[in-house]
Amino acid sequence: MRNYLIVLLIIATGSMLFAAGWFAFGEDQAYDVVVFGGEPEGVAAAVAAARNGSKTLLVAEEERLGGLMTKGMLNFLDLSMDMDGNPLNTGIFQEWHERVGGQVGFDIEAAETAFHELVEGEENLELIAGAELEGIIKEGSQLVGVKVTDAEGKTVAISAKRFIDSTKDADLAAEAGAPYYIGGEDVGVEDRRMAVTLMIHLKGVDWHGIQLAAKNGVFGGGGVNGNTAWGFGELHFDYTPHFKKETRLRGLNIMRQSDGTIVINALQVFGIDGLDPESRAKAIEIGKEETGYIVEFLRENFPGFENAEVASYPEELYIRETRHVKAEYQLPLSDVWEFKDHWDSIGFGGYPVDEQATSIEDYGAVYSSPVQYAIPFRSLVPLEVDGLLVASKASGYSSLAAGSARVLPAGMTTAQAAGTAAALSIEEETGFREMAADKALIHELQERLKQQGVNLYPFELAYPYQGEWFYPQLKALLNLGLIKGAYENKMPVDETMALKDFTLILNKGASRIAGLAGSDAKPAVQLSEDETELQRDKAAELVLQLTGEELAGTDVWQQAISAGLVDETLQERLQENRPLNGAEAYSLAAAAVEKLKSEQ
């Protein structure tokens, strides 16, 4: 009889001894690597660990693998090309992508089948599906085990040498005590909640009608390529939601499946806490009801939808953001803007930095559209917990950089690196944190990834405004999300700044600095609706007010210089009271915001 070591009857008694570490594991519950999360990233991480020789267990929360791509019905991929025009994300992601047809859109059933085939094809890989995390076991800072209840209600303790968290919300990392922040807390916007989406699955739609509508400019027109269509942005204005405060219809991303049904990514639901089951359930019910009104509107107004009916509803929401784990390196938005390479690069990102709308008054923002940038291994290594990597949209990215790095092709790339790194760290008997500082080991990791199909190489690219006198100040504002370059990566640096726009930057900057400090202080500068040109002295007056300086006399420019708000470059450029261009205004705004930050 195998030597099953009892967890002191924890399963039956719920004893606190488990949490205290009074446990031991049987041979059947001991693994080299445990990957938690049945999302696409979890599959990639587990397959990579197994292929690199580790006895691996994939613990999936659901019976169906694929998560967002299967239960959530997100079957429209965010694909990118690298600087040479090749697919940006390859390796296991590309292997899976080819199994589902290699197009932007894919069949949901085919996706699920492909995920299961990848897992079942690995001799070193076992799967527990429909599992629930009950607790963790640590020895000091080292994660050494998890307590899991399977689909049949059996609770077991599982040990491993290394763990990978590929859940959507960093559930394992959070349970293990890794520090994290939620939403936009890192930029002082604690209550920011991007819209969630309930996919719309319809039957009875005439694809040829959609093609004609795109060509003929219906609702602004759109594009069609193979089994996908997109655009029709005027729906945003022409469709009036039933739930006027909770929902909005944006432009459509449409994917046609091989059975003729279509899936649409377009319905936004606001004010939802992605970590709260009751809030998620509320969003699904609202989304289902709103879907009925949307279908009725499309039947009457959109060619091709005359006979449309709901085919089914997704089992889960598309939730774009919850936790962000704090890591050895928190990838900032400026790295994305600068198309930055890293010495410990494990893969590339390249999707535009897309912050979805947070309310019906908000329309979202695109901060940058990178050529490509490197995701460093250090961003997978959480602070304070050893033996664990986080490979998902919850990895060590700033909340703004995550607008790009969260997409699934990039996520599967970083997850493959995590699985490979786990196997390598076991071979070399070194921890992840030590590995993250070891250039020789990182080089070995990179070589293995390249041998296993990952698109990975050193690169150097020039980025917008590189070397310009105002770039350091622009960078500071960018990392706080106060300015954006959109899809063109352009700022109005040479255009005259309007008073209205300057007060908006100052107001938002002060609010975000107060949020970072946990303060409810109100900004000293009120928003202006004045579209007139921003004059030097008016700008000086405003930054003095923002930083709490009392205005003394009439020479506000000199006072701003004395307060340390005007550097030598600006002093030389602005020797008379005249309108400021964007670069000059950004520099003044950045100086004021940085001063506020230093005083918190």
N, C-alpha and C positions, 0 to 999 in steps of 0.2 A: 504493500500500500504506500502510495506516495506520501511524503512527509508534509501534509498540509498543516501549516502552522496557523493556529486559530488566532484571530484578532480579538482574543479574550471575550468571545461571544458578543462582539460589538454589533454584529448584524442583528442578533436577537434582542440585545438589551439596550442598544443605543448608548453604551457606556462612553464616558468622557475619556476613557483610557486610550481610545484610538487617536484622538486629537493630541494626546500627550505623548504619543509615540510608542505606546505599549502594543506592539504588533510584530508580526513576522509574516513572510510570504512563502507560499509553496512554489514549487518549480514551475507550475503552469501559469502562475501570475507574475513571473519575473521576465522582463524584456530588456533589451538594450535601449530601445527608443519607444516612447509612447507619444503618439500624436493625438491631440484632442481637437475634435471638430471635423465634421463631415462635409464642410464647404469645399469648393474646388481647390483652395489652398491646402486644406488638410490632406486631400488625396495626393496632391503633388509632393507634399512633404513626406508622407508615409511611403510612397512609391520610391522616392529618392533615397530615403534611409535604407529601405530594403535592398535596393539595387546596389547600394554601397556596402552590403554585407552585414547589416545590423538586423537582429531579430526584432521585428517592429510590430507594434499594435496600434491600429487606428481605432479610436473611440469616437463614434459618430452619435450625435444627439438624436438623429432621426433614422428611420429604416431606409429612407431613400438618400443616396449620396448626391451631392451637388448643391444642396441648400438653396441659395439665391437663384441659381440657374435652373433648378428643377421645381422645388416647392414654391419659389418666388416667381417663376416664369420669366426671369430676365434672360431673354434669348437673343439679344441684340448686343454684339460685342463692341467694346471700345478698343479698336485696333490702331496701332501706330507703326510707322516705318522709321528706320534709323537714318543716320546722316548719309548713308550710302544707298538708301532706297530699298534696303532689305527688311524683312519682318523684324520688328524690335524685340519681340518676346518669342523665344523658340523653346527648345528643350521639351520638357514634359507637357508644357502648355501646347506647343505645336503638335505634339504627338496626339493629344486629346482632340485638338482642333481639326486635324486631318480626319479623325474617326467620325466627326460630325459634319463633314462636307467641306471644310476649309473656307467657308464664306463668313460674311459679317453676321448673318443670322443663322440659327440652327434649330432643329427640331428638339423639343424638350425631352421627349422619350429617348431620342438618340443620345442626347447628352448624358442622361442618367445611365443608360446602358454602357456608354463609353467609360464613365467613371468607375462603374462596377467591374468592367473588364480590366481596367488598369490595375485595380486592387487585386482581383482574383488571379491575375497573371504573375504575381510575385510570390515565390515560394517562402520568402522570409517574412511575409506580411499576413497578419491576422486582423480580423475585423470584429468589433462589437458594435452592433447597430441598435438604435433606439435606447441609448444609454443616458444616464443622468449623473452628473458629478455630485457626489455627496460630501466630499471633503478631501483634504490633502494631508500629506505627511512630510514634515521637514526635519532635517537635522541641522540646527542652526539656520543658516541662510540657504542651505542646499535642499532643493525639492527632490525627494526620494521616492514618493509614492502618491497614489491617488486612490480614493474610495469611490467606486462606481456601482450604480444599480443598473442592471441590464433590462431589456424589454420584458423579461419574464418576472421581474421583481427580485431577482437574486442580486445580493450585494457582495462585491468582492474587493479585496485590496490588491492593488497592482503596483509592483515596484519597477523602476527603470533606472538606467544610468543617466539618461537624458530625456527631456520632455520638450515638446513643441506645442504651443498654443496657436491653433489656426481657427478658433471660433471667431464669429463676427464681432463679438463684443469683448474679447480678451477675458473670458470668464475664468479660465484656469489661472491666468496671471493675476487677476484681481483677487481670487480666492487665496492664492499663494502669498499675497502681500506686496506685489509689485506696485509702485506708485503710478498713478495715472491722473489725467484730467478728462473732463467730459466736454464735448462740443468745442466752443471757442474760448474756453477759460484761459488758454495760453495767450490770447490776445485781448483779454479783459472783457469778453462777452460771454458771461457765465450761462445765460439763459438762451443762447443761440441754438435753435433746433431747425436744421434744414428739413424741408418738406420730405415726407415719406411718400411712396408711390404704391398703389395697388394696380398691378397690371390688368389690362382689359383683354379678355380672350373671347373672340367672336367667330361665329360661323355664318355662312350664307353671304359672304362678301365677294363682290366681283372684282378680282385683281385688275382686270383690264380697265375697269371704271376708275380705279385708283390711279393707274398709269395715265389715263386721259386727264384726270383732275390735276395731277401734278404738272402735266404739260400745259394745260389750259389756264393755269393760274388760280384755280379754286382755292379760296382761303389763303391766297398768297403764293400758291403753287409749291412745288417741292421737287425732290429728286427721287429717282427709282434706279436701283441697281440690283439685278438678279432677284433675290427673294426679300429685299428690303426696300422700304420707302421712308422718306423723312421730309419734314418741312411743315407746310400748312399753318404757318405761324399766326395768321390772322384769327384762327380759332380762339386764341388767347383773349381776343377782344369781342368776338362775335358770339361766343357761347357764354351764357349767363348761368353759373352754377346754381343748383338747388340749395346746397349748403354754402351760402354766400361768404361766410366768415371762415369756414373750415377747408374749402376746396377751391381748386382752380384747374382749368384745362389749359395746358401749354401746347406748343406745336407737337406733332405726332412723330414718334419713331415706330415704324410698323415692320413686323416680320411675318412673312407668309410661310407657314409650315407645309410639309408635303401632303398633309391631309386636307389642305385648302383653308384651314382655319388661320386666323391672324392673331397676333399678340401685339398690343399697343402699349408703349411706355409714354404716358402723357398726363395721367391724373395725379395731381399733387394734393396731399392732405397735410394740413398745417397744425402745429401745436402738439405734436405727438412725442411722448417720451419713449424712445426705442428700448429702454431698459425696463419699462413698466408693462407687465403682461396685460393689465386692464386697459392701459392707454393704447396698446397695440390692437387689442380686440375691438376697441371703440373705432379705431381708424379703419379696420377691415369692414366693419358694419357700415360706416359712413361711405367708404369707397364702393361697396357693393350697391348701396342705394343710389349713389351719384352715378354709377355706371349705367343704371337703367335710364336715367335722364339723358346721359350722353348718347346712348344708342338711339333713343328716340329722336334726338336732334340730328344725328348723323343720317338716319334714315330719310329725314325730310329735306336735308340740305346738302348732303355730300354724295356726288355720283359714285356708284359702286356699293353704297351701303343700304340701298333700298330694302333689301331683304335680310339685313344683319340681325343676328340674335346672339345673346350671351351663350357661349359654349360651355364655360366653366369659370370658376373663380380661383385665384391663387390661394394656396394654403398659408402663405406668409407674405409680409410686406417687403418691399425694397426699402431698407433703412440705410441711409447713406452714412450715418455718423453717430457713434455713441462715445465709447472710451478711446482715448489715445494713451498708450503706455509710454511712460518716461523711460528713455533708453540711454545707452552710453553716448549716442549721438542722435540728437533730435533734428531730423532733416528740416531745414528752414525753407521758406518760400524762395529766398534769394538764391539758394542752390539750384532750384528749378529755373529761375530767371537767368542765371549765369551759365546754364547748360554745363554744370560742374561735374567733373570726374572726381573719383575718390580712390585713394590707394587700396582701399578694401572693398572696392566695387564687387557686387555679386550679381548684378543685372541692371537693366535700364528701365527707366520710366520715360514717357514721352507724350502722354495725353494732356490736353489743356487743363489748366488749374480751374476747375469748375466748382464754384460754390452755388448750390441750388438756393432758390428763394426760401426765406424763412417765414414769410407771412404774405397775405394778399396784397400788402402795400409794397412788398419787396419783389424785385425781379431777378435776384441773383447776380452773380458777377463772374467774369472770366478774368483772372489776374494775369495769366501768362499762357503762351502757347509754345512750349519748349521744342527745340529740335530733338534733344534727348538729354538725359542727365543720369548720373550713376546713383544707385541705391547702395549705401554702405552696409557692410555686415554689422557694424556697431549699432545700427538702427534696429536690429533684431534682438539685441541683448538688453533685457530689462534691468533697471536698477534694483538693487537690494535682494534679488532672488537669483540664486545660482542653479545651474543645471537646467535652465529654461530658455528657449527662444520664442519670440512672438512673431509669427509670419502670417499676417492678415492685414486688413485695412486698419486695424488697431495698432500696428507696429509704431516704432518711434519716429513718427513724422509730426511736424507741426500741424495744427488743424487746417492751415491754409495749404501747405504742401500736400496734405492728404487728399485735397481736391483732385490731384493728379494721380498720386501713388496708390489710391484706393482701388483703381480699376482692376478687374480680375486677371487680365493677361500679366500685368506687373505683379499682382499678388501671387500667382502660380509660379512666376519666375523666382521671387524671393523665397517662396516656400520650398522649391526644389533646392535652393541654396541652403536653407535651414536643415533639410533632411540630410543633405550631403555633409554639412558641417557637423551634424550630430554624430554621424558615423566616424568622421575623421577625428573628432575630439576624443571619442572612445578609444580609437586606435592609438592616439598619441598620449592618452591619459592626461589630458589637460582640460580645464574648464573653459566655458564659452568666454568668460570675461578675460581670461589670460590669452585665449586664442585671438580675441579682438585686438590685442596689442602686439601680436606676434606676426611680423611681416612675412617670415618664412612659411608659417602655417597658412596664412591667408593666401600667399602665392600658390601653395599646394591646393587649397580649396578652389581657387580660380582655375587652375589647370584642370582639375577634375571636372569642374562645371563645363568648361569648354569641350573637353573630351566627350561629355555627355550631352552635347548639343546646345548648350546655352550660348546665346549671342553675347559675347563679352570681350572687350578689348579696350586698351587705353585710348583716349581721344582728347583733343583740345579744340574748342570752338570759341570764336569771338561771340560776345553777347551784346545786346543793345546798351548803348551808353557806356561801354567799357572805357575806362580811362578819363571820362569826362569829369570836370571839376566838381560837379554836383552829384555824381553817382553815390558817394557814401551816404548823403542825406536822402537821396531817393531810395536807397536800399533800406534805410531805417524805417521810412514810411511804408515801404512795400511789405516788410516783415510784420508790420502791425495791421496790414490789410487796409490802409488808409488811402492808397492809390492803386490803380490797376492798369495793365497794358492791353487787356483784351486779347483777341486772336492775333492782332498785328504786332504785339509787343511794343506798342508806341505810347508814349506819354506826351502831353501837350507842352513840352519843355520850351519850345520856341514861340508859343502863342501867349498872348497877353492873358494873365490870370484875372478872372472876374472876382469881385468882392464876395459874391455869393459862394463861389467854390472855395475860396480861402477860408471863410468862416466854417464851412462844412468840414474841411480837413481839421481845423483847430478843435472844433466841437467834438468830433469823433475821436480825435487823438486824446483829448483830456478825459473823455468818458472811458476810453479803453485803459488809460493809465490808472484812473481811479478804480476801474474794475480789477486790474491786476493787483492793486493794493488792498482790495476788499473794502473800498471806501464808497460811500454814497454821495461824495462831494459832487456838486453840480458845476459844470464848466462855467468859467467867468465870461466866456464869449457866447453871445446868442447868435443863432442862425440868422443870416440876412437873405432877403430875396432880391437884393440890389445886383443887377447884372452889369453895373458900370465897372470900368477898369480898376484894378487894385493899385493904389498909389503906394509908393514907398513908405511915406509917413503914416498912412492909415494902417499899413501892415505892421509897422513898428508899434503903433498904439495897441493893436489887437494882441500881439505876442506879449507885450508888457502886461496887459490885462490878464491874459491866460496864465501867466506865471506868477500873478499876485503882486506885481510891482505897482506901487502907487505912482500915478502920472505926476511929474513935477516939472513945471515950466512948459514951454512951447516946443522945445527941441526934443521931440520924442525919439528921433533917430539916434541922437547922441546918447540919450538915456538907454536905448536898446543896446547900443555898443557897450556902454558901461556895465550893463547887466549881463554881459557875456553872451548875448543872443545873436550877435553879428560877427562872423569871422572875417579875417583879413581879405579874403577873396571878395566877399560881398561889400565890404567897405570900399574896396577899390572900384567895384563895378557900379555901386550906387552912391555916387557922390552928389547927386541932386535928387529932388523929389520928382519921380517919374513913374509911369506904369511898370509893373513887374511882369516878367514873363514867367512861365511855369517853373523853370529851373530855379530862378531866384526865389519865387514864392515857396517852393518845396524846401529850399535850404533854410529859410526863416522858420517855416513850420516845424521842420525836423529839429532845429535847435531848441524851439520852445517845448516841444514834446519830450525831447531828451532831458531837458532841465526839469520838467515835471517828474519824469521817471526817476531822476537822481535824487529828488527830494522826498520820494515816498519811503 
